[in-house]
Amino acid sequence: MGTFMDVHHGFQGITNEQLREAHEKDLAHEKSEGVHFERAWADPESGVVYCLSTAPSADAVQRVHEKAGHRADEVHPVPVTV
Amino acid sequence: MGTFMDVHHGFQGITNEQLREAHEKDLAHEKSEGVHFERAWADPESGVVYCLSTAPSADAVQRVHEKAGHRADEVHPVPVTV
């Protein structure tokens, strides 16, 4: 298992409720892939969303996001943390 | 005070020790700007680093990073979180 940060673009104007709904869709699909989405942060002005997860692989992270209907633009393993 | 995510590029090969040293430089400079750097995540392969902070403004986040010697490429307010 590793830690991953993924990035989505195009979410200009996203609200807390919309981010929570998107996160709940991820949570609904994550178990089959062994992924857990921990937190997410969004900038409604630029439309960028960052999601932090623990997962067996970047592909597994992407598969959960695809099942939830919002494919990520980038998925980065982030093994180096403070 | 708000929450900010900033992004640095070009840190290919960064180690846990190097990230910790960079983070400690931020901590050494953050008080004068009312910023607190909470966590950071790095992908040594692509060289991207994400830093999570609480701060009075994006400019304050950038000033701390500049004083620490590593200007961010992007600083995003992330008022929407889960």
Backbone of each chain as nested JSON, in Angstrom:
{
  "chains": [
    {"id": "A", "residues": [
      {"number": 1, "name": "MET", "atoms": {"N": [0.846, -1.199, 0.0], "CA": [0.0, 0.0, 0.0], "C": [0.873, 1.238, 0.0]}},
      {"number": 2, "name": "GLY", "atoms": {"N": [0.428, 2.238, -0.712], "CA": [1.157, 3.49, -0.766], "C": [0.211, 4.666, -0.638]}},
      {"number": 3, "name": "THR", "atoms": {"N": [0.806, 5.842, -0.614], "CA": [0.037, 7.085, -0.541], "C": [0.044, 7.724, -1.925]}},
      {"number": 4, "name": "PHE", "atoms": {"N": [-1.105, 8.272, -2.313], "CA": [-1.255, 8.871, -3.645], "C": [-1.942, 10.218, -3.543]}},
      {"number": 5, "name": "MET", "atoms": {"N": [-1.504, 11.147, -4.402], "CA": [-2.195, 12.425, -4.569], "C": [-2.66, 12.483, -6.013]}},
      {"number": 6, "name": "ASP", "atoms": {"N": [-3.961, 12.678, -6.202], "CA": [-4.418, 12.837, -7.582], "C": [-5.038, 14.209, -7.762]}},
      {"number": 7, "name": "VAL", "atoms": {"N": [-5.07, 14.625, -9.033], "CA": [-5.446, 15.991, -9.372], "C": [-6.514, 15.967, -10.457]}},
      {"number": 8, "name": "HIS", "atoms": {"N": [-7.551, 16.757, -10.249], "CA": [-8.623, 16.946, -11.231], "C": [-8.674, 18.428, -11.587]}},
      {"number": 9, "name": "HIS", "atoms": {"N": [-8.922, 18.7, -12.865], "CA": [-9.121, 20.079, -13.313], "C": [-10.557, 20.262, -13.8]}},
      {"number": 10, "name": "GLY", "atoms": {"N": [-10.983, 21.498, -13.891], "CA": [-12.287, 21.792, -14.486], "C": [-13.439, 21.887, -13.514]}},
      {"number": 11, "name": "PHE", "atoms": {"N": [-13.142, 21.956, -12.205], "CA": [-14.213, 22.026, -11.207], "C": [-14.446, 23.457, -10.697]}},
      {"number": 12, "name": "GLN", "atoms": {"N": [-14.413, 24.393, -11.634], "CA": [-14.692, 25.782, -11.252], "C": [-16.064, 25.867, -10.577]}},
      {"number": 13, "name": "GLY", "atoms": {"N": [-16.124, 26.587, -9.482], "CA": [-17.387, 26.808, -8.786], "C": [-17.832, 25.685, -7.867]}},
      {"number": 14, "name": "ILE", "atoms": {"N": [-16.995, 24.658, -7.704], "CA": [-17.386, 23.526, -6.857], "C": [-17.693, 23.99, -5.437]}},
      {"number": 15, "name": "THR", "atoms": {"N": [-18.771, 23.424, -4.862], "CA": [-19.187, 23.761, -3.5], "C": [-18.773, 22.647, -2.543]}},
      {"number": 16, "name": "ASN", "atoms": {"N": [-18.849, 22.946, -1.251], "CA": [-18.586, 21.916, -0.247], "C": [-19.504, 20.718, -0.441]}},
      {"number": 17, "name": "GLU", "atoms": {"N": [-20.788, 20.976, -0.729], "CA": [-21.726, 19.865, -0.89], "C": [-21.362, 19.014, -2.112]}},
      {"number": 18, "name": "GLN", "atoms": {"N": [-20.978, 19.659, -3.21], "CA": [-20.604, 18.901, -4.413], "C": [-19.338, 18.082, -4.183]}},
      {"number": 19, "name": "LEU", "atoms": {"N": [-18.376, 18.659, -3.462], "CA": [-17.154, 17.89, -3.181], "C": [-17.478, 16.708, -2.277]}},
      {"number": 20, "name": "ARG", "atoms": {"N": [-18.354, 16.934, -1.308], "CA": [-18.726, 15.835, -0.405], "C": [-19.441, 14.729, -1.174]}},
      {"number": 21, "name": "GLU", "atoms": {"N": [-20.33, 15.098, -2.078], "CA": [-21.024, 14.089, -2.895], "C": [-20.039, 13.296, -3.754]}},
      {"number": 22, "name": "ALA", "atoms": {"N": [-19.078, 13.995, -4.361], "CA": [-18.079, 13.307, -5.193], "C": [-17.241, 12.362, -4.336]}},
      {"number": 23, "name": "HIS", "atoms": {"N": [-16.859, 12.827, -3.14], "CA": [-16.058, 12.006, -2.226], "C": [-16.855, 10.778, -1.783]}},
      {"number": 24, "name": "GLU", "atoms": {"N": [-18.134, 10.957, -1.547], "CA": [-18.959, 9.812, -1.124], "C": [-19.081, 8.777, -2.249]}},
      {"number": 25, "name": "LYS", "atoms": {"N": [-19.098, 9.236, -3.498], "CA": [-19.093, 8.279, -4.62], "C": [-17.787, 7.484, -4.633]}},
      {"number": 26, "name": "ASP", "atoms": {"N": [-16.676, 8.161, -4.364], "CA": [-15.399, 7.439, -4.273], "C": [-15.453, 6.403, -3.146]}},
      {"number": 27, "name": "LEU", "atoms": {"N": [-15.954, 6.815, -2.004], "CA": [-16.023, 5.894, -0.859], "C": [-16.899, 4.69, -1.187]}},
      {"number": 28, "name": "ALA", "atoms": {"N": [-17.941, 4.908, -1.986], "CA": [-18.864, 3.824, -2.332], "C": [-18.212, 2.785, -3.247]}},
      {"number": 29, "name": "HIS", "atoms": {"N": [-17.165, 3.206, -3.971], "CA": [-16.533, 2.305, -4.942], "C": [-15.138, 1.844, -4.53]}},
      {"number": 30, "name": "GLU", "atoms": {"N": [-14.596, 2.354, -3.44], "CA": [-13.177, 2.146, -3.179], "C": [-12.83, 0.751, -2.651]}},
      {"number": 31, "name": "LYS", "atoms": {"N": [-13.78, 0.106, -1.969], "CA": [-13.414, -1.142, -1.28], "C": [-13.004, -2.248, -2.24]}},
      {"number": 32, "name": "SER", "atoms": {"N": [-13.657, -2.338, -3.383], "CA": [-13.342, -3.416, -4.332], "C": [-11.923, -3.29, -4.861]}},
      {"number": 33, "name": "GLU", "atoms": {"N": [-11.351, -2.097, -4.774], "CA": [-9.995, -1.864, -5.283], "C": [-8.964, -1.757, -4.154]}},
      {"number": 34, "name": "GLY", "atoms": {"N": [-9.415, -1.875, -2.904], "CA": [-8.476, -1.773, -1.789], "C": [-7.935, -0.374, -1.584]}},
      {"number": 35, "name": "VAL", "atoms": {"N": [-8.71, 0.62, -2.026], "CA": [-8.302, 2.03, -1.943], "C": [-9.047, 2.692, -0.786]}},
      {"number": 36, "name": "HIS", "atoms": {"N": [-8.412, 3.688, -0.155], "CA": [-9.18, 4.55, 0.753], "C": [-8.866, 6.011, 0.462]}},
      {"number": 37, "name": "PHE", "atoms": {"N": [-9.908, 6.754, 0.123], "CA": [-9.762, 8.192, -0.077], "C": [-9.896, 8.877, 1.275]}},
      {"number": 38, "name": "GLU", "atoms": {"N": [-8.849, 9.61, 1.646], "CA": [-8.784, 10.198, 2.99], "C": [-9.327, 11.613, 3.022]}},
      {"number": 39, "name": "ARG", "atoms": {"N": [-8.799, 12.463, 2.162], "CA": [-9.193, 13.87, 2.164], "C": [-9.191, 14.4, 0.737]}},
      {"number": 40, "name": "ALA", "atoms": {"N": [-9.852, 15.525, 0.551], "CA": [-9.804, 16.211, -0.742], "C": [-9.893, 17.704, -0.491]}},
      {"number": 41, "name": "TRP", "atoms": {"N": [-9.253, 18.456, -1.381], "CA": [-9.2, 19.92, -1.261], "C": [-9.508, 20.515, -2.628]}},
      {"number": 42, "name": "ALA", "atoms": {"N": [-10.351, 21.529, -2.669], "CA": [-10.731, 22.122, -3.95], "C": [-10.591, 23.634, -3.925]}},
      {"number": 43, "name": "ASP", "atoms": {"N": [-10.146, 24.146, -5.078], "CA": [-10.067, 25.592, -5.32], "C": [-11.156, 25.935, -6.341]}},
      {"number": 44, "name": "PRO", "atoms": {"N": [-12.303, 26.466, -5.894], "CA": [-13.404, 26.728, -6.83], "C": [-13.045, 27.758, -7.886]}},
      {"number": 45, "name": "GLU", "atoms": {"N": [-12.056, 28.589, -7.623], "CA": [-11.706, 29.621, -8.602], "C": [-10.949, 29.027, -9.793]}},
      {"number": 46, "name": "SER", "atoms": {"N": [-9.888, 28.272, -9.522], "CA": [-9.129, 27.672, -10.635], "C": [-9.739, 26.345, -11.077]}},
      {"number": 47, "name": "GLY", "atoms": {"N": [-10.586, 25.74, -10.224], "CA": [-11.236, 24.485, -10.584], "C": [-10.392, 23.246, -10.359]}},
      {"number": 48, "name": "VAL", "atoms": {"N": [-9.316, 23.372, -9.596], "CA": [-8.452, 22.219, -9.33], "C": [-8.901, 21.522, -8.039]}},
      {"number": 49, "name": "VAL", "atoms": {"N": [-8.859, 20.19, -8.069], "CA": [-9.197, 19.376, -6.895], "C": [-8.056, 18.398, -6.66]}},
      {"number": 50, "name": "TYR", "atoms": {"N": [-7.607, 18.308, -5.399], "CA": [-6.573, 17.364, -4.986], "C": [-7.206, 16.318, -4.072]}},
      {"number": 51, "name": "CYS", "atoms": {"N": [-6.916, 15.043, -4.346], "CA": [-7.427, 13.954, -3.504], "C": [-6.259, 13.15, -2.953]}},
      {"number": 52, "name": "LEU", "atoms": {"N": [-6.286, 12.904, -1.654], "CA": [-5.266, 12.103, -0.976], "C": [-5.838, 10.728, -0.68]}},
      {"number": 53, "name": "SER", "atoms": {"N": [-5.094, 9.689, -1.06], "CA": [-5.589, 8.334, -0.819], "C": [-4.462, 7.403, -0.407]}},
      {"number": 54, "name": "THR", "atoms": {"N": [-4.852, 6.268, 0.175], "CA": [-3.938, 5.139, 0.315], "C": [-4.476, 4.06, -0.611]}},
      {"number": 55, "name": "ALA", "atoms": {"N": [-3.58, 3.389, -1.309], "CA": [-4.021, 2.457, -2.351], "C": [-2.898, 1.504, -2.704]}},
      {"number": 56, "name": "PRO", "atoms": {"N": [-3.244, 0.382, -3.351], "CA": [-2.208, -0.554, -3.795], "C": [-1.469, -0.053, -5.035]}},
      {"number": 57, "name": "SER", "atoms": {"N": [-2.063, 0.843, -5.817], "CA": [-1.412, 1.344, -7.031], "C": [-2.138, 2.59, -7.531]}},
      {"number": 58, "name": "ALA", "atoms": {"N": [-1.454, 3.352, -8.401], "CA": [-2.082, 4.506, -9.037], "C": [-3.245, 4.063, -9.919]}},
      {"number": 59, "name": "ASP", "atoms": {"N": [-3.085, 2.906, -10.578], "CA": [-4.172, 2.404, -11.428], "C": [-5.425, 2.13, -10.602]}},
      {"number": 60, "name": "ALA", "atoms": {"N": [-5.25, 1.603, -9.405], "CA": [-6.407, 1.323, -8.55], "C": [-7.117, 2.628, -8.17]}},
      {"number": 61, "name": "VAL", "atoms": {"N": [-6.341, 3.666, -7.863], "CA": [-6.924, 4.983, -7.567], "C": [-7.762, 5.449, -8.754]}},
      {"number": 62, "name": "GLN", "atoms": {"N": [-7.174, 5.348, -9.944], "CA": [-7.882, 5.818, -11.144], "C": [-9.144, 4.985, -11.393]}},
      {"number": 63, "name": "ARG", "atoms": {"N": [-9.076, 3.681, -11.187], "CA": [-10.264, 2.843, -11.422], "C": [-11.408, 3.262, -10.505]}},
      {"number": 64, "name": "VAL", "atoms": {"N": [-11.114, 3.589, -9.247], "CA": [-12.187, 4.032, -8.339], "C": [-12.767, 5.356, -8.829]}},
      {"number": 65, "name": "HIS", "atoms": {"N": [-11.909, 6.287, -9.206], "CA": [-12.413, 7.57, -9.704], "C": [-13.254, 7.376, -10.972]}},
      {"number": 66, "name": "GLU", "atoms": {"N": [-12.832, 6.451, -11.839], "CA": [-13.619, 6.192, -13.062], "C": [-14.989, 5.621, -12.716]}},
      {"number": 67, "name": "LYS", "atoms": {"N": [-15.01, 4.665, -11.785], "CA": [-16.306, 4.084, -11.367], "C": [-17.201, 5.154, -10.758]}},
      {"number": 68, "name": "ALA", "atoms": {"N": [-16.584, 6.12, -10.085], "CA": [-17.347, 7.205, -9.444], "C": [-17.736, 8.298, -10.437]}},
      {"number": 69, "name": "GLY", "atoms": {"N": [-17.229, 8.193, -11.672], "CA": [-17.648, 9.133, -12.708], "C": [-16.789, 10.377, -12.859]}},
      {"number": 70, "name": "HIS", "atoms": {"N": [-15.612, 10.373, -12.225], "CA": [-14.749, 11.556, -12.338], "C": [-13.272, 11.121, -12.41]}},
      {"number": 71, "name": "ARG", "atoms": {"N": [-12.863, 10.77, -13.625], "CA": [-11.48, 10.353, -13.871], "C": [-10.513, 11.484, -13.494]}},
      {"number": 72, "name": "ALA", "atoms": {"N": [-9.407, 11.117, -12.854], "CA": [-8.388, 12.114, -12.486], "C": [-7.52, 12.455, -13.688]}},
      {"number": 73, "name": "ASP", "atoms": {"N": [-6.996, 13.678, -13.708], "CA": [-6.082, 14.095, -14.767], "C": [-4.654, 13.633, -14.493]}},
      {"number": 74, "name": "GLU", "atoms": {"N": [-4.314, 13.507, -13.21], "CA": [-2.99, 13.022, -12.81], "C": [-3.158, 12.193, -11.542]}},
      {"number": 75, "name": "VAL", "atoms": {"N": [-2.388, 11.124, -11.432], "CA": [-2.32, 10.366, -10.173], "C": [-0.848, 10.168, -9.86]}},
      {"number": 76, "name": "HIS", "atoms": {"N": [-0.412, 10.716, -8.725], "CA": [1.002, 10.632, -8.354], "C": [1.19, 9.789, -7.09]}},
      {"number": 77, "name": "PRO", "atoms": {"N": [2.051, 8.785, -7.168], "CA": [2.49, 8.171, -5.914], "C": [3.296, 9.204, -5.138]}},
      {"number": 78, "name": "VAL", "atoms": {"N": [3.047, 9.326, -3.845], "CA": [3.803, 10.289, -3.022], "C": [4.399, 9.553, -1.819]}},
      {"number": 79, "name": "PRO", "atoms": {"N": [5.442, 8.736, -2.1], "CA": [6.039, 7.946, -1.023], "C": [6.849, 8.787, -0.05]}},
      {"number": 80, "name": "VAL", "atoms": {"N": [7.186, 10.022, -0.44], "CA": [8.007, 10.898, 0.411], "C": [7.074, 11.928, 1.049]}},
      {"number": 81, "name": "THR", "atoms": {"N": [6.998, 11.92, 2.381], "CA": [6.037, 12.796, 3.076], "C": [6.635, 13.358, 4.36]}},
      {"number": 82, "name": "VAL", "atoms": {"N": [6.111, 14.507, 4.745], "CA": [6.359, 15.019, 6.106], "C": [5.016, 15.427, 6.681]}}
    ]},
    {"id": "B", "residues": [
      {"number": 1, "name": "MET", "atoms": {"N": [-8.01, 33.402, 8.185], "CA": [-7.107, 32.293, 7.854], "C": [-7.809, 31.319, 6.921]}},
      {"number": 2, "name": "GLY", "atoms": {"N": [-7.046, 30.782, 5.987], "CA": [-7.597, 29.804, 5.062], "C": [-6.639, 28.643, 4.88]}},
      {"number": 3, "name": "THR", "atoms": {"N": [-7.085, 27.696, 4.102], "CA": [-6.273, 26.516, 3.79], "C": [-5.727, 26.673, 2.375]}},
      {"number": 4, "name": "PHE", "atoms": {"N": [-4.474, 26.292, 2.189], "CA": [-3.813, 26.454, 0.895], "C": [-3.07, 25.17, 0.521]}},
      {"number": 5, "name": "MET", "atoms": {"N": [-3.096, 24.871, -0.786], "CA": [-2.269, 23.79, -1.322], "C": [-1.338, 24.416, -2.339]}},
      {"number": 6, "name": "ASP", "atoms": {"N": [-0.045, 24.241, -2.153], "CA": [0.884, 24.759, -3.154], "C": [1.672, 23.63, -3.78]}},
      {"number": 7, "name": "VAL", "atoms": {"N": [2.179, 23.905, -4.98], "CA": [2.78, 22.876, -5.82], "C": [4.153, 23.35, -6.298]}},
      {"number": 8, "name": "HIS", "atoms": {"N": [5.119, 22.468, -6.169], "CA": [6.479, 22.711, -6.676], "C": [6.802, 21.624, -7.697]}},
      {"number": 9, "name": "HIS", "atoms": {"N": [7.502, 22.006, -8.754], "CA": [7.965, 21.031, -9.74], "C": [9.491, 20.988, -9.721]}},
      {"number": 10, "name": "GLY", "atoms": {"N": [10.055, 19.932, -10.27], "CA": [11.498, 19.85, -10.457], "C": [12.263, 19.177, -9.335]}},
      {"number": 11, "name": "PHE", "atoms": {"N": [11.528, 18.472, -8.439], "CA": [12.192, 17.81, -7.314], "C": [12.387, 16.309, -7.559]}},
      {"number": 12, "name": "GLN", "atoms": {"N": [12.767, 15.976, -8.797], "CA": [13.032, 14.566, -9.105], "C": [14.096, 14.012, -8.146]}},
      {"number": 13, "name": "GLY", "atoms": {"N": [13.82, 12.838, -7.627], "CA": [14.789, 12.162, -6.768], "C": [14.781, 12.618, -5.321]}},
      {"number": 14, "name": "ILE", "atoms": {"N": [13.837, 13.486, -4.953], "CA": [13.81, 13.989, -3.57], "C": [13.644, 12.838, -2.576]}},
      {"number": 15, "name": "THR", "atoms": {"N": [14.404, 12.929, -1.479], "CA": [14.356, 11.898, -0.434], "C": [13.548, 12.404, 0.751]}},
      {"number": 16, "name": "ASN", "atoms": {"N": [13.193, 11.475, 1.646], "CA": [12.49, 11.862, 2.865], "C": [13.299, 12.895, 3.651]}},
      {"number": 17, "name": "GLU", "atoms": {"N": [14.613, 12.704, 3.715], "CA": [15.442, 13.64, 4.476], "C": [15.442, 15.024, 3.827]}},
      {"number": 18, "name": "GLN", "atoms": {"N": [15.531, 15.077, 2.517], "CA": [15.516, 16.375, 1.825], "C": [14.168, 17.08, 1.99]}},
      {"number": 19, "name": "LEU", "atoms": {"N": [13.08, 16.315, 1.939], "CA": [11.769, 16.944, 2.124], "C": [11.636, 17.47, 3.555]}},
      {"number": 20, "name": "ARG", "atoms": {"N": [12.14, 16.684, 4.497], "CA": [12.056, 17.116, 5.905], "C": [12.879, 18.392, 6.107]}},
      {"number": 21, "name": "GLU", "atoms": {"N": [14.068, 18.445, 5.507], "CA": [14.89, 19.658, 5.626], "C": [14.193, 20.878, 5.023]}},
      {"number": 22, "name": "ALA", "atoms": {"N": [13.571, 20.69, 3.845], "CA": [12.858, 21.794, 3.198], "C": [11.685, 22.249, 4.067]}},
      {"number": 23, "name": "HIS", "atoms": {"N": [10.977, 21.268, 4.636], "CA": [9.832, 21.584, 5.497], "C": [10.297, 22.339, 6.744]}},
      {"number": 24, "name": "GLU", "atoms": {"N": [11.432, 21.933, 7.284], "CA": [11.945, 22.615, 8.482], "C": [12.342, 24.057, 8.172]}},
      {"number": 25, "name": "LYS", "atoms": {"N": [12.827, 24.307, 6.953], "CA": [13.111, 25.7, 6.567], "C": [11.824, 26.511, 6.514]}},
      {"number": 26, "name": "ASP", "atoms": {"N": [10.747, 25.897, 5.987], "CA": [9.459, 26.599, 5.997], "C": [9.024, 26.903, 7.431]}},
      {"number": 27, "name": "LEU", "atoms": {"N": [9.159, 25.922, 8.298], "CA": [8.73, 26.116, 9.697], "C": [9.545, 27.226, 10.355]}},
      {"number": 28, "name": "ALA", "atoms": {"N": [10.807, 27.352, 9.97], "CA": [11.672, 28.363, 10.568], "C": [11.288, 29.781, 10.144]}},
      {"number": 29, "name": "HIS", "atoms": {"N": [10.589, 29.903, 9.012], "CA": [10.255, 31.226, 8.475], "C": [8.767, 31.556, 8.553]}},
      {"number": 30, "name": "GLU", "atoms": {"N": [7.933, 30.597, 8.971], "CA": [6.496, 30.783, 8.794], "C": [5.861, 31.747, 9.799]}},
      {"number": 31, "name": "LYS", "atoms": {"N": [6.446, 31.852, 10.994], "CA": [5.752, 32.597, 12.055], "C": [5.571, 34.07, 11.729]}},
      {"number": 32, "name": "SER", "atoms": {"N": [6.58, 34.662, 11.094], "CA": [6.494, 36.093, 10.802], "C": [5.369, 36.394, 9.816]}},
      {"number": 33, "name": "GLU", "atoms": {"N": [4.927, 35.399, 9.078], "CA": [3.857, 35.585, 8.085], "C": [2.52, 35.025, 8.565]}},
      {"number": 34, "name": "GLY", "atoms": {"N": [2.487, 34.449, 9.778], "CA": [1.234, 33.88, 10.282], "C": [0.792, 32.634, 9.533]}},
      {"number": 35, "name": "VAL", "atoms": {"N": [1.775, 31.937, 8.933], "CA": [1.503, 30.73, 8.138], "C": [1.858, 29.503, 8.978]}},
      {"number": 36, "name": "HIS", "atoms": {"N": [1.161, 28.388, 8.734], "CA": [1.646, 27.123, 9.278], "C": [1.592, 26.046, 8.21]}},
      {"number": 37, "name": "PHE", "atoms": {"N": [2.75, 25.489, 7.912], "CA": [2.839, 24.37, 6.973], "C": [2.562, 23.08, 7.734]}},
      {"number": 38, "name": "GLU", "atoms": {"N": [1.516, 22.37, 7.282], "CA": [1.065, 21.192, 8.014], "C": [1.699, 19.905, 7.505]}},
      {"number": 39, "name": "ARG", "atoms": {"N": [1.572, 19.681, 6.201], "CA": [2.084, 18.438, 5.635], "C": [2.629, 18.713, 4.245]}},
      {"number": 40, "name": "ALA", "atoms": {"N": [3.417, 17.788, 3.747], "CA": [3.894, 17.864, 2.367], "C": [4.051, 16.443, 1.847]}},
      {"number": 41, "name": "TRP", "atoms": {"N": [3.831, 16.308, 0.538], "CA": [3.875, 15.008, -0.133], "C": [4.694, 15.167, -1.403]}},
      {"number": 42, "name": "ALA", "atoms": {"N": [5.6, 14.248, -1.679], "CA": [6.454, 14.358, -2.856], "C": [6.458, 13.069, -3.662]}},
      {"number": 43, "name": "ASP", "atoms": {"N": [6.492, 13.256, -4.984], "CA": [6.643, 12.156, -5.937], "C": [8.036, 12.272, -6.538]}},
      {"number": 44, "name": "PRO", "atoms": {"N": [8.999, 11.493, -6.072], "CA": [10.377, 11.644, -6.556], "C": [10.518, 11.342, -8.04]}},
      {"number": 45, "name": "GLU", "atoms": {"N": [9.583, 10.589, -8.608], "CA": [9.702, 10.236, -10.025], "C": [9.361, 11.432, -10.915]}},
      {"number": 46, "name": "SER", "atoms": {"N": [8.197, 12.045, -10.675], "CA": [7.811, 13.199, -11.508], "C": [8.391, 14.503, -10.967]}},
      {"number": 47, "name": "GLY", "atoms": {"N": [8.844, 14.494, -9.704], "CA": [9.452, 15.679, -9.12], "C": [8.465, 16.705, -8.595]}},
      {"number": 48, "name": "VAL", "atoms": {"N": [7.186, 16.327, -8.447], "CA": [6.182, 17.255, -7.936], "C": [6.085, 17.145, -6.404]}},
      {"number": 49, "name": "VAL", "atoms": {"N": [5.934, 18.301, -5.758], "CA": [5.769, 18.354, -4.304], "C": [4.517, 19.175, -3.994]}},
      {"number": 50, "name": "TYR", "atoms": {"N": [3.659, 18.666, -3.131], "CA": [2.454, 19.36, -2.675], "C": [2.628, 19.725, -1.204]}},
      {"number": 51, "name": "CYS", "atoms": {"N": [2.323, 20.981, -0.869], "CA": [2.411, 21.434, 0.525], "C": [1.047, 21.946, 0.974]}},
      {"number": 52, "name": "LEU", "atoms": {"N": [0.603, 21.494, 2.129], "CA": [-0.665, 21.929, 2.714], "C": [-0.371, 22.898, 3.855]}},
      {"number": 53, "name": "SER", "atoms": {"N": [-1.049, 24.043, 3.832], "CA": [-0.797, 25.038, 4.88], "C": [-2.079, 25.735, 5.286]}},
      {"number": 54, "name": "THR", "atoms": {"N": [-2.028, 26.37, 6.447], "CA": [-3.036, 27.358, 6.821], "C": [-2.321, 28.697, 6.847]}},
      {"number": 55, "name": "ALA", "atoms": {"N": [-3.013, 29.708, 6.314], "CA": [-2.328, 30.991, 6.124], "C": [-3.34, 32.11, 5.945]}},
      {"number": 56, "name": "PRO", "atoms": {"N": [-2.887, 33.348, 6.134], "CA": [-3.784, 34.476, 5.897], "C": [-4.005, 34.76, 4.414]}},
      {"number": 57, "name": "SER", "atoms": {"N": [-3.098, 34.33, 3.553], "CA": [-3.236, 34.594, 2.115], "C": [-2.263, 33.713, 1.339]}},
      {"number": 58, "name": "ALA", "atoms": {"N": [-2.532, 33.586, 0.021], "CA": [-1.611, 32.858, -0.847], "C": [-0.263, 33.575, -0.914]}},
      {"number": 59, "name": "ASP", "atoms": {"N": [-0.294, 34.907, -0.898], "CA": [0.964, 35.658, -0.935], "C": [1.83, 35.357, 0.288]}},
      {"number": 60, "name": "ALA", "atoms": {"N": [1.181, 35.197, 1.448], "CA": [1.948, 34.885, 2.663], "C": [2.598, 33.513, 2.537]}},
      {"number": 61, "name": "VAL", "atoms": {"N": [1.873, 32.547, 1.972], "CA": [2.449, 31.216, 1.745], "C": [3.681, 31.335, 0.851]}},
      {"number": 62, "name": "GLN", "atoms": {"N": [3.545, 32.094, -0.225], "CA": [4.655, 32.223, -1.168], "C": [5.848, 32.94, -0.515]}},
      {"number": 63, "name": "ARG", "atoms": {"N": [5.579, 33.964, 0.295], "CA": [6.688, 34.676, 0.947], "C": [7.496, 33.735, 1.843]}},
      {"number": 64, "name": "VAL", "atoms": {"N": [6.811, 32.851, 2.564], "CA": [7.54, 31.904, 3.421], "C": [8.394, 30.971, 2.559]}},
      {"number": 65, "name": "HIS", "atoms": {"N": [7.793, 30.455, 1.495], "CA": [8.559, 29.56, 0.621], "C": [9.765, 30.288, 0.014]}},
      {"number": 66, "name": "GLU", "atoms": {"N": [9.582, 31.569, -0.335], "CA": [10.705, 32.331, -0.896], "C": [11.815, 32.506, 0.143]}},
      {"number": 67, "name": "LYS", "atoms": {"N": [11.422, 32.844, 1.377], "CA": [12.423, 33.001, 2.439], "C": [13.16, 31.682, 2.687]}},
      {"number": 68, "name": "ALA", "atoms": {"N": [12.453, 30.583, 2.504], "CA": [13.047, 29.258, 2.727], "C": [13.867, 28.794, 1.529]}},
      {"number": 69, "name": "GLY", "atoms": {"N": [13.795, 29.572, 0.417], "CA": [14.642, 29.252, -0.728], "C": [14.008, 28.358, -1.775]}},
      {"number": 70, "name": "HIS", "atoms": {"N": [12.703, 28.155, -1.684], "CA": [12.058, 27.277, -2.692], "C": [10.673, 27.824, -3.026]}},
      {"number": 71, "name": "ARG", "atoms": {"N": [10.662, 28.792, -3.946], "CA": [9.415, 29.399, -4.405], "C": [8.487, 28.348, -5.006]}},
      {"number": 72, "name": "ALA", "atoms": {"N": [7.197, 28.446, -4.707], "CA": [6.219, 27.508, -5.273], "C": [5.854, 27.912, -6.697]}},
      {"number": 73, "name": "ASP", "atoms": {"N": [5.506, 26.918, -7.517], "CA": [5.051, 27.192, -8.886], "C": [3.578, 27.593, -8.914]}},
      {"number": 74, "name": "GLU", "atoms": {"N": [2.809, 27.083, -7.971], "CA": [1.38, 27.423, -7.86], "C": [1.023, 27.467, -6.379]}},
      {"number": 75, "name": "VAL", "atoms": {"N": [0.159, 28.396, -6.001], "CA": [-0.411, 28.408, -4.646], "C": [-1.921, 28.559, -4.801]}},
      {"number": 76, "name": "HIS", "atoms": {"N": [-2.656, 27.56, -4.345], "CA": [-4.113, 27.575, -4.497], "C": [-4.808, 27.675, -3.146]}},
      {"number": 77, "name": "PRO", "atoms": {"N": [-5.694, 28.644, -2.982], "CA": [-6.59, 28.577, -1.828], "C": [-7.51, 27.379, -2.023]}},
      {"number": 78, "name": "VAL", "atoms": {"N": [-7.704, 26.589, -0.991], "CA": [-8.596, 25.418, -1.096], "C": [-9.641, 25.499, 0.019]}},
      {"number": 79, "name": "PRO", "atoms": {"N": [-10.604, 26.43, -0.132], "CA": [-11.613, 26.618, 0.915], "C": [-12.624, 25.483, 0.972]}},
      {"number": 80, "name": "VAL", "atoms": {"N": [-12.679, 24.66, -0.069], "CA": [-13.65, 23.558, -0.14], "C": [-12.901, 22.26, 0.157]}},
      {"number": 81, "name": "THR", "atoms": {"N": [-13.286, 21.583, 1.232], "CA": [-12.542, 20.386, 1.66], "C": [-13.487, 19.301, 2.175]}},
      {"number": 82, "name": "VAL", "atoms": {"N": [-13.016, 18.071, 2.081], "CA": [-13.667, 16.973, 2.804], "C": [-12.584, 16.201, 3.52]}}
    ]}
  ]
}
